[in-house]
Each structure stands twice: as C-alpha cells, then as structure tokens.
C-alpha cells in the first residue's frame, strides 16, 4: 500500500505540505512513499536562495536532506508533524505543523534553509514615502544592529482537493510557540506532468501573512532605530509566487533535479527599511539519492 507523493518537492522544498492519496495511481516507484517505512534521501548539487534583507548575503545550497515517515494517520515530513483527519477520493484534510519561512532570512542555518523545500530589484531610497521630510542631500536615519528574530513553528489545518486540472491546497496556521502570535494562510495550485522518465511540476501560490507576523520579522524595534520604528507601520500582506520543479529518474535510487522558485514580496513588506528587494528567488540543480 503506497501513498502518492511528489518526491521532487519533498527533496527540494520545505515547508511543502505533505499529502497522500491512495486513489491516485503511482506511476513509478520514485513517486511513492511506502506506509510505515522511513523515506530518506539526500540531494547533491548547487543552488542559491536570494535574501531580500539589507546587508544579508544570499544563501548557497549544496546538500538537501529529506526525512519522511507516513503511518496510517500520523506522518512526519522534514520537520513537519501531522495527523490525517479525513482522506477521501477527492480530498484530504490534515492537522499539521509547518516551519516559519520568514525567519530563514535572518539565520543561515534556519531549518527552512536546510530543508529547502524559493520582477524587479527594489532600487529605491528606504525613505520613499518620506521625501517631504528629507531633502535630496540628507540621508535617512541609519538602522543599528538588528535584534534577534526567532524561529517558530506554525500549527493548523490543511486541505487538498484533487481535480483533473491539478491539486488545490488550502492551509491556515497560527504561531504555536507564542513568538509573534501571527497567522499565515496559503492557497496553492499544483499541476504534474509525467513524460517517460521526466516529471514536471508547476505550482502557483498565494501566501497571506498577518500584521503580527509582518511586524515581528520586518518591523523595526525602537532599539534598532527610534525613527524607523515609528515611520514604518506593519500591515498584513499577500505574497505571490510561482514554482517549477523537474526530475529525471535515472534508476531506482538516483534522480536528476532542477528547480526554480520566484516570490513577489507584497508592498506592505517591501516597504520595510530592512529590505532592499521586493522579491526572492531560488534555483537548484543536482542529483538526489533515495535510500
């Protein structure tokens, strides 16, 4: 008994919501995770995840591990723990946790940068909306060293709807560690195309972030800059993104992988003086071994 899973996503992106559905046929061994057995893999290659924060470097990607286990109801997938509440032919409903992706910009070894599940560069003066206050020859106040932005877990519900036009995923999750008391909601459409040994996956997504979450990660503390802590007011925001992943099955254990991800950061976040870009991007090319 196998549970359908898009391994290209499991090997590359996190957090990607894990999902299973016995009614969807497995086309080959590499697309399935056997129930009650650990699925372990490691990808080798090179990629890069851009960082929109000022004075923070882009993050190189060399190795990507994956650890997954699916039981009859409980599952663990690259740091996420979940429980399947309902599983029918047309939909699946899970209770699940997910990693905070926003903290990954502040910490090189954040889990989201280890389990990598991804316009125009914002070349602007941080004081764009304050031209009446500063003259062209006066620089805006400088932000001092940033306080720590902590990692957190999110917990909530996710649902998958299986249609001929692809898979639609809805999720709603709240901060369970009381770090920022914020909420995230996501909508994603996924479409898979298999051609011989090739598998292509296209995804479009909308990520809504609450005001508390945006303020915690992208707001300015008084200790960092008294001026900017008052000048920038965080608001809830809606990011948009597109993802393309492909893998070529070479053998039972080896795949070739390629991915590209682009996220347009909402204006409500991009206006933060902590950022100097209004997008993030990720690419990776390499090979993976599945034990």
C-alpha positions, 0 to 999 in steps of 0.5 A: 500500500503506497501513498502518492507523493511528489518526491521532487518537492519533498527533496527540494522544498520545505515547508511543502505540505505533505499529502497522500492519496491512495486513489491516485495511481503511482506511476513509478516507484520514485513517486511513492512513499511506502506506509510505515517505512522511513523515506530518506534521501539526500540531494547533491548539487548547487543552488542559491536562495536570494535574501531580500534583507539589507546587508544579508548575503544570499544563501548557497545550497549544496546538500538537501536532506529529506526525512519522511515517515507516513503511518496510517494517520500520523506522518512526519515530513522534514520537520513537519508533524501531522495527523490525517483527519479525513482522506477521501477520493477527492480530498484530504484534510490534515492537522499539521505543523509547518516551519516559519519561512520568514525567519530563514532570512535572518539565520543561515542555518534556519531549518527552512534553509536546510530543508529547502523545500524559493520582477524587479530589484527594489532600487529605491531610497528606504525613505520613499514615502518620506521625501517631504521630510528629507531633502535630496542631500540628507540621508535617512536615519541609519538602522543599528544592529538588528535584534534577534528574530526567532524561529517558530513553528506554525500549527493548523489545518490543511486541505487538498482537493484533487481535480483533473486540472491539478491539486488545490491546497488550502492551509491556515496556521497560527504561531504555536510557540507564542513568538509573534502570535501571527497567522499565515494562510496559503492557497496553492495550485499544483499541476504534474506532468509525467513524460517517460522518465521526466516529471514536471511540476508547476505550482502557483501560490498565494501566501497571506501573512498577518500584521503580527507576523509582518511586524515581528520579522520586518518591523523595526524595534525602537532599539534598532532605530527610534525613527524607523520604528515609528515611520514604518507601520506593519500591515498584513500582506499577500505574497505571490509566487510561482514554482517549477520543479523537474526530475529525471529518474535515472534508476531506482535510487538516483534522480536528476533535479532542477528547480526554480522558485520566484516570490513577489514580496507584497508592498506592505513588506517591501516597504520595510527599511530592512529590505532592499528587494521586493522579491526572492528567488531560488534555483537548484540543480543536482542529483538526489539519492533515495535510500 
